[in-house]
Amino acid sequence: MHRLDILSIKTIGLLIPSFALVVALLCSCNETTSIGADLIDDSEYFNSLQADTFQLLVNTIPHGPVETAPVVKIFSDGSADVREYMLGTLNDPVFGYSTSELALQVRLSNNDIDLGEEASLDSVVLSLRYANLPELYGETETPIDIEVFELEDDIVASLSYDSDQTFAYSASPLGTKPAMTFSKDSIYLERYVQKEDGTDSLATDTLPPIMRIRLDDELGERLIAASGTEDLASNANFFEFFKGLYLKTNTDANSIATFDVRSIYSRMTLYYNRPGEKGLTLDFPVTRDDNVAVISHFEIDHTGSEVEAVLNQDSPNGNELVYLQPMGGLGFSFEIPSLKDLGNVIINRARLDFTVIPESDDVYESPSILRFNARAFEDSTLTRTVEFFKNSSDTVNNTSQYSLPMTFFLQDKLEGRLDDREQVIFVNTPEQVPNRLIIGGPGHPDYPMKLEILYTPIED
């Protein structure tokens, strides 16, 4: 066995594992499942050794733009992910400024819309249904100002858009909602109900959590004037007539909400009357199918923040603290320079553990899921990926931890099959969640990042 001065080693075990089983497990992995979970308990290994003091070289790194459209993302295996969309701004004392703005289309509820010649405007309202998860984020009691503009650029539902894509929109807003707070309380709306005797009464509807913003009457008048014309004959014509909406928030806000754009409650509604008829409505859904575009635009600025100072340090910059930020912000890379000092071994179990710095997520909650990528240096499309979850197992110290299983990946790395791969970790679905994270690096005095490997030497 090789002498490993950098490792603390102890002998474990009662039973020897089947070598054929281990080889079969190693050979059965593929690009999307190659990391693997821990399938065998430590006690089942005889004469196995444990190493847990590997040197780790860790760097907080920029992530870069992320894809935010189309609304439904189809993967190569045929599965699909329906995206949810964020709106809001954070002014984080550690990470700096970040904001999520929204460009979206609304569509006709049916073709050849004709409201009649005597239709008159009551109002026009944009509604967006709050997503069930994640929860509202940041200082959610702090007021936030929302502005809605009219898009001037075409957006196309079938195209992919990254988060750095910009769009032209009107100089003046179509609607504003100043000093509001995001809320997941149910709302109550009154509407006119016409009785059989021709008189009107008010009924109250209870609706799920929705953000509602009244838009300018000028837009409502335009929609009524377009009734019965080619502009409301088809969605293709309508998208030329009205390209969509653009939503943004004030720069000094400090909260973000996530919205379910595919909900039936996400829509623009025209309220109108006709002689003898009150409280009529015409809905323009945000998206009833996959033929409507919704796109997030993210801006991130670390100027003057703690993170900016870290990014300006020499490599490795993550010895004590490591930072992750979604929305194309930050992740971290890590290297294990002494891994091959293990020599000729079978890796029975390998796990990278790291801890959320206590109190760092009191206001800005840490993410539930992270994503490990082992991506080729020269072709980032060649990537092994695994998602792993936060757990709160350390109730004594009141800390949350993450554990990344790396058994099969490190076996391949040890045998030279993945020398062209960079190991990086980011927040999972970074286009849909705002949760950032501060963890202890390998040199943190109280919460060090640690790689633990249980292995069996193979006699030459």
N, C-alpha and C positions, 0 to 999 in steps of 0.2 A: 504494500500500500504506500502511496505517496505521502511524504511528510507535508502537513498543512499547517504552517505556523500561524496563519491568519484565522484559523478556525477553532472553535471549541467543539469537541467531539465527545459523544457518549454512546455506549453500546446499549441497544434496545432489543427486546424481542423474546418471543417464545417459540414461534413456528416459522419455518422457512417458507417463503412464498414460492409458488410455482413459477419457474423461469419462463415457461412457455406462456403462462397467462400474462406476465409482464410484457413479453415480446409481442403477444397478440394485441394487447392494449396499445402499445406504441405504434404498431403497424395499422391499426384500424382508424386512426385519426385522419381528418381531412382539413382543408383550409379554414372551415368555419368552426370546427370543434376540436382543434388540435391542442388547446390548452388543457382542458380536462378537469374533472373534479377529483377529489380524493376518494378512491373507491375502496381502499383497504385500511383498516385501523392500524395504528403504529405497532400495537402489541403483536400483530401477526407476522412481523418481520424478525428473523433470527440473524444475529450478527450484523444487523444494520447499524449504520452510523448516522449521527445527526450533526449537521454543521449550521451554525446560525450567526457567525460573525463575519460574513462576507463584506468586503469593501463594496460600497455602492456609490457611483458617481451620478449625481442627480442634478438636473437643470430644469428650472421653470422656463418654458419656451412659448413664443406666440403660436396661436392656433391658426389664424387666418380665416378668410371668409368661409361660410358654411352654406350649403344648399337649403333654401327655405320654400321652394315651390318646385313641383306642383303640390296641391293640397293632399293628394293621395300618392304616396311613393310606393312604386312596385319594385320588389327585390328580384334578384335573379332566380330565386327558388319559387317565385310565384306568390309569395306572401306580400302583404301590403301594410303600410303604416299610414294612418290618417292623421295628418298633422294638426296640432292646435297652434294658436298664434298669440303672441304677447304684444302688449301695448303698455308703455310706461317708461320711466327714467329712474336711474339710480345715481346717487351721489355718495359713493362709498368711501369712507376715510382711508381704507387700505387699497382698494382697487381703482379708485378714481371714478370717472364719468362713464356711464353706458346708457344707451337708449334703444328702444325698439319702436319703430314706426311701421304703419301698415298701409299697403296699397291693395285695394280690393275692388272687384267688380260686383255689381248686382245684376240680376237677369230678370227677364219677363217670366211671370207665372204661367202664361200661355201666349200663343201667337194672336195677332190681329185684335189687339185690345182697342175697344171703343167704349168710352164712358158715356156717350151721348152728348148732344150739343149743349145741354143746360147744366152740365156738371160744374160745381163751384168748389173752390179749395177751402178746406178746413186747416190742414197742416200736413207736413211731411216729416217723418221721424226715422232715424237710424237706430236699430236695436241690435245688440250683440249679446249672445248668451254666454255667461261666464262658464268656463270649463269646470267640471267637478273637481279635477286635480290638474295641476298642483294648486295649493292654497295661494291666496294673495301673498305677495312677497315684499319685504322691505318694511318701511315705516308706514304701515297701511292706514293709520289714522291721520297722516299728514295730508292736507288737501292737495289736489292735483288739477291742473287746467288741461282740458282736451280741446283741440281744434280739428275740424273736419274741412278738408279742401276738396275741390273737384280736380280729378286727374286730367292732365293734358296729354300724357303719353299713352299709347296703346299698350296693353298688357295682354298676354296670350296664355290661356289655361294650359295648353299642351306643352309649353316650354319650361325648362328648368331655369331658376333664377338663384343667384347667390346673394348673400346678405349685404354685399357692398354695392349692389345695383341701386342706382338713383333714378328718380322719376320727377318729371316736371308736373307742377300742379298750380292751381290758380293763386293769384296774388292775395286775394281776400278769402277768408274762410266762408264755407257754406253754413257752418254751424259751430257753436262753441258751448262748452260746459265748464265754466270757471269754478274753482274752489270746491270740486266734488271729491268724494272719497270712493274708492272701489268698494263694493259691498256685495256679499253673497246672500243677502236677505231676499226672500220672495218679495215680489212687488204686486200692487193691486191697481188695476186699471178699470176706470168706468167707461161704459159704452152705452149708446142709445139702443133701446129695443122698442120696436113699433108694435103696439098692441093691435088686436083685431078691430078695435073701434077707431083706429087711426091715430090715437094719441101716443105720445112718446113717454118712456120711462127709462131710468138709468139702471143698468146691471153692472155688477162688479166682478171682474175676472181676477183670479189668483194665478200669477205666472211665476215660473222659476226665476232665479237670479239673472237679471238682464241689465245691461247698461243701455240707457235710452238718451239720445241726443236729438233735439229738434233742429231741423235744417231750415235753411232760408226759404221763405214763401216763394221767392222767385223761381226756385227749382220746382216747387209744386205747380206753379202756373205754367212752366214750360212743359211739364209732364201732361197736364190737362190739355194744353194746346196741341200736343202731339197725338192725343187720342184720335183714333180713326185714320191716322196717316201711316205712311210707310215706316216711319221711325219706330212705331210700336207694332210692326207687322211680324218681326222675327228678331231673334237675339242678335244675329249678325248685323241687322240694321240698328238695333238698339245700342250695341256697343260702339257704333260710329256716332250715334246721337249723344250718348252719355258714356264716357269711357270708364268712369268709376270714381272712387273716393280715396282720399289719402288722409290718414289719421296720425297725429303727433301730439306730444305733451310738452309742457313747459320744462325748460332745461334745469330748473332748480328743484324739481320734484324728487321723491325718493320712494317710489313704489311701482310695482309692475303687476298687472293682472293678465291672466291667460284666458283666451276665448275659444269656444267651440263654434267654428264658422259653419259647420255642416248641420247645426241644429236648425229645426224649423223656426226657432225664435230669432235666428240671426237673419235680419232682413231690413230692407227699407220699406216703409209703409206710407202710402198716400192716403190720407183721410179726406173724404170729399162728401158733398151733399148734392142731391138733385131735388127739384120741386116735389114736396111731399115725402121725401126720403132723407133721413139724417143718419150720420154715422156710418156711411159706406166706406169700404176700404179696398185698396189694391196693393197687394204685396209684391215686392221685388226681392226674391230670396238672394242671400249672398251666395249660397251654393246648394243646390238640390241634387246635383250630380257632379261629375268631374269636369264640366265644361265652363267653369268659372275660375278665374285666377284670383288667388290671394297670396301676397308676397310680403315677407318681413324685410325691412331695411334696418341694419344695426350700425350703430356708431359707438366706438370705444375710444376713450382717451385716458391714458395713464399718467398724463403730465402732472407732476408734483405729488404723486402718490407714493406710498411705500413700495408698491410693485415696480414703479419706474426705476427706483434705485436698485432693486434686485436685478432687473433686466440689464442694467448698465454694468453689473459686476462681471468679472472674468468667470469663465467656466471652470469648475462646476459652481453654480450659484445657489444650489438647493441643499446645502449641507445641513442647515438648521431648520429653515422653513421652506415650504413648497406651496405654490399657489395654482389653483385651477379656476377658470372662469369660462362659462358657456358663451354663446352668442359670437363665437369666433375669437374669444379672448385669449385664454391661456391654458396650457396643459403642462405635463412634464415628461422628460425623457430620463432614462436611467441605463447605466451600463454596469456590468458585473465583470471587471477585468480579471478576476482570479478564478472564474468559473471552471476553466479547463485544468486548473490545478487539481481538481478532483480525480483526474485520470480516467481509467477505464472502469466505469461504474454503471449500474442501473439506478436511475432516480425513481424511488418509490413514491415520494411525495415532495412537492416544492410549493412554497407559499410565500408571497410578499405581503407583509402586514404593515399598515400605517394608521395613524391615529389623528382624528380631528383635534386641533388645539382647543382646549376648553375655553368657553365664552366667546370664541371667534365666530360662532354661528348663532348667538343669542338673537340678533336682529335679522341677520341674513342667513337663513337656514341652509345647511349643507345639502348637497344633492343625494338622492336615494340610490342612484345607479351611476357607476363610472364605466368607461369603456377602455379596454386595453387593445392597442393595435401593434402588431409586429409588421411594420411596413418596409418594403424594399427601399433602399436609399435612392436608387435611380428610377424606380417606378412605383409610386405610392398606391397604384391600383392593386398591386400584389400585396395583400394585407391579410394577416390572420387576426381575427377579432374575437374578443370575449367580453361579455357584460358581467359585472359583479356588483354586489349590493352592500350598502352600509348596514352595519349591525351595532347594537347598543349593549353588548354583552358585559362590559365592565361597569357594573352598577355601583361598585365601591368608589371608583374615581369619577363616576358620572361622565364617562367619555364614550364617544362613538368611534368605531373602527371600521376599516375595510380590509378584506383579505382576498388577494388575487391568487387563484390556483394556477400554477405554472408548470406542472409536472411534465407534460408531454412536450411543451415548447422548449423547456430547458434541456430535455434529453436530446431533442433535435439540434439545439444550439451547441450542446456539448460535443456532439458527433460531427459538427462542421456543416450541417445541412442548411443552417440559417445565418451564416456569417454576414450575409448581405442585408440583414434586417435591423432596423432601428426600433427600440422598444419605447413606446409612448403611451401615456394615459391621459384621457380627456373626460370631461363630463359627457355622459350619454345623452343622445338627442339634443345637442347644444342649440338647435334652432327652436326648441320648444320649451325649455326651462331656463329660469333666471339664476338658479342656485349656484353660488360660488363656494370656494372651499379653501381653507388653510390647514395644512397637515404638517406634522413633524418630519423633518428630513433625517437622514441616517446619523447626523451628529447632534440631534436635539438632546439636551440634557435630561429631559423628563419623558418625552414621547418619541423615541427614535424609530425610524423606519427600519425594518429588519426583514431579511430574506432567510428563510429556514428551509433546509433541504435534508430529507431523510433518504439515504442511499445505501446500496449494497455493492461493495467492491467485487469486480470480476477478476479472477486470477488469470494472469497472462499465460 
